[in-house]
């Protein structure tokens, strides 16, 4: 999941940085309707790419966070169980000793 999230971020930043080259300069006011429509289409595709990459990065990071939280919960539970068992052993030792 980490490579997917990293890839989404790289794509997003690359798309944002390449805006002048991928979309280009806006057409002049005297440009034909087809030229203006092509510019709008490129802009929409660019914006969609950025949005999808950001959503992908967000979902990926949420999944990574969920996995880390679950691992933390399991580790904390295991540590607590070990602590309780060790405390019981110490109490049994103290009871047996006197």
C-alpha atoms as an extended CHARMM CRD file, in Angstrom:
* protein
*
        98  EXT
         1         1  UNK       CA              0.0000000000        0.0000000000        0.0000000000  PROA      1               0.0000000000
         2         2  UNK       CA              2.9100000000        2.3480000000        0.6780000000  PROA      2               0.0000000000
         3         3  UNK       CA              4.2100000000        2.1970000000       -2.9050000000  PROA      3               0.0000000000
         4         4  UNK       CA              0.7050000000        2.9270000000       -4.2310000000  PROA      4               0.0000000000
         5         5  UNK       CA              0.3690000000        5.9490000000       -1.9490000000  PROA      5               0.0000000000
         6         6  UNK       CA              3.8190000000        7.2020000000       -2.8770000000  PROA      6               0.0000000000
         7         7  UNK       CA              3.0480000000        6.7490000000       -6.5650000000  PROA      7               0.0000000000
         8         8  UNK       CA             -0.1750000000        8.7240000000       -6.2110000000  PROA      8               0.0000000000
         9         9  UNK       CA              1.6950000000       11.5710000000       -4.5460000000  PROA      9               0.0000000000
        10        10  UNK       CA              4.4000000000       11.5600000000       -7.2200000000  PROA      10              0.0000000000
        11        11  UNK       CA              1.7780000000       11.6020000000       -9.9760000000  PROA      11              0.0000000000
        12        12  UNK       CA             -0.0530000000       14.4460000000       -8.2540000000  PROA      12              0.0000000000
        13        13  UNK       CA              3.0460000000       16.5890000000       -7.8200000000  PROA      13              0.0000000000
        14        14  UNK       CA              4.2340000000       15.7870000000      -11.3440000000  PROA      14              0.0000000000
        15        15  UNK       CA              0.8640000000       16.7750000000      -12.7690000000  PROA      15              0.0000000000
        16        16  UNK       CA              0.8210000000       19.9900000000      -10.7660000000  PROA      16              0.0000000000
        17        17  UNK       CA              4.3630000000       20.8390000000      -11.8430000000  PROA      17              0.0000000000
        18        18  UNK       CA              3.7610000000       20.0460000000      -15.4860000000  PROA      18              0.0000000000
        19        19  UNK       CA              0.6270000000       22.1640000000      -15.8070000000  PROA      19              0.0000000000
        20        20  UNK       CA              2.1450000000       24.7480000000      -18.1730000000  PROA      20              0.0000000000
        21        21  UNK       CA              3.3700000000       22.0270000000      -20.5400000000  PROA      21              0.0000000000
        22        22  UNK       CA              0.4290000000       19.6230000000      -20.3940000000  PROA      22              0.0000000000
        23        23  UNK       CA             -2.3980000000       22.1540000000      -20.5310000000  PROA      23              0.0000000000
        24        24  UNK       CA             -0.6120000000       25.0340000000      -22.1970000000  PROA      24              0.0000000000
        25        25  UNK       CA             -1.4390000000       28.6880000000      -22.3580000000  PROA      25              0.0000000000
        26        26  UNK       CA             -5.0830000000       29.7210000000      -22.6380000000  PROA      26              0.0000000000
        27        27  UNK       CA             -6.2130000000       30.4640000000      -26.1560000000  PROA      27              0.0000000000
        28        28  UNK       CA             -6.7160000000       34.0350000000      -27.2440000000  PROA      28              0.0000000000
        29        29  UNK       CA            -10.1480000000       35.5780000000      -27.3380000000  PROA      29              0.0000000000
        30        30  UNK       CA            -10.1240000000       35.4110000000      -31.1390000000  PROA      30              0.0000000000
        31        31  UNK       CA             -9.4070000000       31.6550000000      -31.2000000000  PROA      31              0.0000000000
        32        32  UNK       CA            -11.8900000000       29.3000000000      -32.7410000000  PROA      32              0.0000000000
        33        33  UNK       CA            -14.4100000000       27.4210000000      -30.6740000000  PROA      33              0.0000000000
        34        34  UNK       CA            -12.6030000000       24.1250000000      -31.3510000000  PROA      34              0.0000000000
        35        35  UNK       CA             -9.3250000000       25.5110000000      -29.9720000000  PROA      35              0.0000000000
        36        36  UNK       CA            -11.0830000000       26.8150000000      -26.8640000000  PROA      36              0.0000000000
        37        37  UNK       CA            -12.8520000000       23.4830000000      -26.3750000000  PROA      37              0.0000000000
        38        38  UNK       CA             -9.5530000000       21.6020000000      -26.7060000000  PROA      38              0.0000000000
        39        39  UNK       CA             -8.0580000000       23.8070000000      -24.0000000000  PROA      39              0.0000000000
        40        40  UNK       CA            -11.0470000000       23.1710000000      -21.7100000000  PROA      40              0.0000000000
        41        41  UNK       CA            -10.7500000000       19.4250000000      -22.3300000000  PROA      41              0.0000000000
        42        42  UNK       CA             -7.0380000000       19.4380000000      -21.4640000000  PROA      42              0.0000000000
        43        43  UNK       CA             -7.7730000000       21.4400000000      -18.3100000000  PROA      43              0.0000000000
        44        44  UNK       CA            -10.5100000000       19.0190000000      -17.2290000000  PROA      44              0.0000000000
        45        45  UNK       CA             -8.2990000000       15.9950000000      -17.8480000000  PROA      45              0.0000000000
        46        46  UNK       CA             -5.4850000000       17.6180000000      -15.8930000000  PROA      46              0.0000000000
        47        47  UNK       CA             -7.7360000000       18.5330000000      -12.9670000000  PROA      47              0.0000000000
        48        48  UNK       CA             -9.2470000000       15.0450000000      -12.9510000000  PROA      48              0.0000000000
        49        49  UNK       CA             -5.7880000000       13.4750000000      -12.8790000000  PROA      49              0.0000000000
        50        50  UNK       CA             -4.7550000000       15.6230000000       -9.9270000000  PROA      50              0.0000000000
        51        51  UNK       CA             -7.9870000000       14.8870000000       -8.0450000000  PROA      51              0.0000000000
        52        52  UNK       CA             -7.7950000000       11.1360000000       -8.6310000000  PROA      52              0.0000000000
        53        53  UNK       CA             -4.1550000000       11.0810000000       -7.5190000000  PROA      53              0.0000000000
        54        54  UNK       CA             -4.9970000000       13.0300000000       -4.3530000000  PROA      54              0.0000000000
        55        55  UNK       CA             -7.9450000000       10.7790000000       -3.5590000000  PROA      55              0.0000000000
        56        56  UNK       CA             -5.7830000000        7.7150000000       -4.1540000000  PROA      56              0.0000000000
        57        57  UNK       CA             -3.1070000000        9.0800000000       -1.8280000000  PROA      57              0.0000000000
        58        58  UNK       CA             -5.7190000000        9.8550000000        0.8090000000  PROA      58              0.0000000000
        59        59  UNK       CA             -7.2620000000        6.3990000000        0.6350000000  PROA      59              0.0000000000
        60        60  UNK       CA             -3.8380000000        4.7780000000        0.6760000000  PROA      60              0.0000000000
        61        61  UNK       CA             -2.7490000000        6.7570000000        3.7070000000  PROA      61              0.0000000000
        62        62  UNK       CA             -5.9970000000        5.9240000000        5.5140000000  PROA      62              0.0000000000
        63        63  UNK       CA             -5.4220000000        2.2150000000        4.8750000000  PROA      63              0.0000000000
        64        64  UNK       CA             -1.8270000000        2.4800000000        6.0650000000  PROA      64              0.0000000000
        65        65  UNK       CA             -3.0140000000        4.2610000000        9.2030000000  PROA      65              0.0000000000
        66        66  UNK       CA             -5.6550000000        1.6140000000        9.8630000000  PROA      66              0.0000000000
        67        67  UNK       CA             -3.0800000000       -1.1700000000        9.5540000000  PROA      67              0.0000000000
        68        68  UNK       CA             -0.6520000000        0.6320000000       11.8770000000  PROA      68              0.0000000000
        69        69  UNK       CA             -3.4090000000        1.2230000000       14.4230000000  PROA      69              0.0000000000
        70        70  UNK       CA             -4.3710000000       -2.4680000000       14.3550000000  PROA      70              0.0000000000
        71        71  UNK       CA             -0.7380000000       -3.5170000000       14.8130000000  PROA      71              0.0000000000
        72        72  UNK       CA             -0.4190000000       -1.0980000000       17.7250000000  PROA      72              0.0000000000
        73        73  UNK       CA             -3.5870000000       -2.4820000000       19.3370000000  PROA      73              0.0000000000
        74        74  UNK       CA             -2.3610000000       -6.0850000000       19.0160000000  PROA      74              0.0000000000
        75        75  UNK       CA              1.0580000000       -5.1790000000       20.4210000000  PROA      75              0.0000000000
        76        76  UNK       CA             -0.4320000000       -3.2420000000       23.3200000000  PROA      76              0.0000000000
        77        77  UNK       CA             -2.7240000000       -6.1700000000       24.1660000000  PROA      77              0.0000000000
        78        78  UNK       CA              0.1680000000       -8.6370000000       24.0320000000  PROA      78              0.0000000000
        79        79  UNK       CA              2.3060000000       -6.3950000000       26.2440000000  PROA      79              0.0000000000
        80        80  UNK       CA             -0.5040000000       -6.0610000000       28.7710000000  PROA      80              0.0000000000
        81        81  UNK       CA             -0.9970000000       -9.8210000000       28.8620000000  PROA      81              0.0000000000
        82        82  UNK       CA              2.7340000000      -10.3420000000       29.4330000000  PROA      82              0.0000000000
        83        83  UNK       CA              2.7060000000       -7.7370000000       32.1940000000  PROA      83              0.0000000000
        84        84  UNK       CA             -0.2180000000       -9.4180000000       33.9520000000  PROA      84              0.0000000000
        85        85  UNK       CA              1.3980000000      -12.8660000000       33.6510000000  PROA      85              0.0000000000
        86        86  UNK       CA              4.6930000000      -11.5760000000       35.0200000000  PROA      86              0.0000000000
        87        87  UNK       CA              2.9050000000       -9.8540000000       37.9130000000  PROA      87              0.0000000000
        88        88  UNK       CA              1.1180000000      -13.1260000000       38.7190000000  PROA      88              0.0000000000
        89        89  UNK       CA              4.4320000000      -15.0070000000       38.6660000000  PROA      89              0.0000000000
        90        90  UNK       CA              5.9930000000      -12.4740000000       40.9980000000  PROA      90              0.0000000000
        91        91  UNK       CA              3.0300000000      -12.6900000000       43.3650000000  PROA      91              0.0000000000
        92        92  UNK       CA              3.2120000000      -16.5120000000       43.3760000000  PROA      92              0.0000000000
        93        93  UNK       CA              6.9450000000      -16.3180000000       44.1330000000  PROA      93              0.0000000000
        94        94  UNK       CA              6.3170000000      -13.9160000000       46.9930000000  PROA      94              0.0000000000
        95        95  UNK       CA              3.5040000000      -16.1000000000       48.3650000000  PROA      95              0.0000000000
        96        96  UNK       CA              5.6630000000      -19.2250000000       48.1940000000  PROA      96              0.0000000000
        97        97  UNK       CA              8.6420000000      -17.5060000000       49.8040000000  PROA      97              0.0000000000
        98        98  UNK       CA              6.8310000000      -16.3380000000       52.7740000000  PROA      98              0.0000000000
